[in-house]
């Protein structure tokens, strides 16, 4: 199947996709903030610039988009059929980079929590409760 847009339109659309302050990230941040948690955003001093850094708990949270990080348990976590060679290379590199960041952070003594976009969309309260539980287990 051919792309529905010409090359310049596709380029413009793709350039508008953000890597930080995404809608799922903002929703999660708001929910955690409402229950009293404070955090630092996009800490440039840590590998991968985690979306949320809880220094008190030595824990970071990455909010992964299901498409961009190939969420295996999600309908959106797949390689597109159009231009699949390009997308496979790009998306698999994202997954590999994620693993490198997690490993580097763990070697530095940080706890890493990965939250998927679909978890935020489908079960925000459950996701927030899970993060809170993990933070509480770390502090005790």
C-alpha positions in Angstrom: 0.0 0.0 0.0 1.4 3.4 -1.0 1.6 6.3 1.5 -1.5 8.5 1.5 0.6 11.6 1.5 3.4 12.9 -0.7 7.0 13.0 0.6 6.9 16.6 1.8 3.6 16.2 3.6 4.8 13.0 5.3 8.0 14.8 6.3 6.0 17.7 7.8 3.7 15.3 9.7 6.7 13.3 11.1 8.5 16.4 12.2 5.6 17.3 14.4 6.0 14.1 16.5 7.4 15.0 19.9 9.9 12.9 21.9 9.0 14.6 25.2 6.0 16.1 26.8 3.8 13.7 25.0 0.1 13.4 25.9 0.5 10.0 27.7 3.5 11.5 29.6 1.5 14.6 30.7 -1.4 12.5 31.8 0.8 10.3 34.0 2.7 13.3 35.4 -0.5 15.0 36.3 -1.9 11.8 38.0 1.3 11.3 40.0 1.5 15.0 41.0 -2.2 14.9 42.2 -1.3 12.2 44.7 1.7 14.2 46.0 4.7 12.9 44.1 7.3 15.3 42.9 9.8 14.6 40.3 12.3 16.0 37.8 11.6 16.0 34.1 13.9 14.8 31.4 17.1 14.6 33.5 19.9 15.3 31.1 22.5 14.0 33.5 21.1 10.4 33.3 21.3 8.0 30.4 18.3 8.2 28.1 17.0 11.4 29.7 14.2 9.6 31.7 10.8 11.2 31.4 10.5 11.3 35.3 13.2 11.1 37.9 12.4 10.4 41.5 15.7 11.2 43.1 14.4 10.5 46.6 13.7 6.9 45.5 16.6 6.6 43.0 14.1 5.7 40.5 13.3 6.8 36.9 10.2 6.3 34.7 10.2 6.1 31.0 6.9 6.5 29.2 7.1 4.5 26.0 4.9 4.9 23.0 3.7 1.5 21.9 4.5 2.1 18.2 7.9 3.8 18.7 9.2 1.2 21.2 7.5 -1.9 19.7 5.3 -2.9 22.6 4.9 -6.6 22.1 1.6 -6.9 24.0 -0.1 -4.1 22.0 -1.8 -3.8 18.7 0.2 -0.7 17.9 3.6 -2.4 18.5 4.3 -3.6 15.0 6.5 -2.8 12.0 4.4 -1.0 9.3 3.9 -2.8 6.0 4.8 0.3 4.0 8.6 0.9 3.9 9.0 -1.9 6.3 12.8 -2.2 5.9 13.3 1.4 7.0 10.8 1.1 9.9 12.2 -2.2 11.1 15.7 -0.8 11.3 14.5 2.4 13.0 12.2 0.8 15.6 14.6 -2.1 16.4 17.3 0.5 17.1 14.9 2.3 19.5 14.4 -1.0 21.4 18.1 -1.7 21.5 18.8 1.9 22.7 16.1 1.4 25.4 17.9 -1.7 26.7 21.2 0.2 26.7 19.7 3.0 28.8 18.1 0.6 31.3 21.4 -1.3 31.7 23.4 1.9 32.2 20.9 3.3 34.7 20.9 0.0 36.7 24.7 -0.1 36.7 24.6 3.4 38.2 22.2 2.1 40.9 18.9 3.5 39.6 15.6 1.6 39.6 13.9 1.7 36.2 10.1 1.6 35.6 8.8 1.4 32.0 5.2 2.5 31.5 3.5 1.9 28.1 1.3 4.4 26.4 -1.6 1.8 26.2 -1.4 1.2 30.0 -1.9 4.9 30.6 -4.8 5.1 28.2 -6.6 1.9 29.4 -5.8 1.7 33.1 -4.4 5.0 34.5 -5.3 4.3 38.1 -3.8 0.9 38.0 -0.7 2.2 36.4 -0.3 5.0 39.0 -1.0 2.5 41.8 1.7 0.2 40.4 4.3 3.0 40.3 3.4 4.2 43.8 3.7 0.6 45.1 7.1 0.2 43.4 8.3 3.6 44.9 7.0 2.6 48.4 8.8 -0.8 48.2 12.0 0.9 47.3 11.8 3.3 50.2 11.1 0.6 52.8 
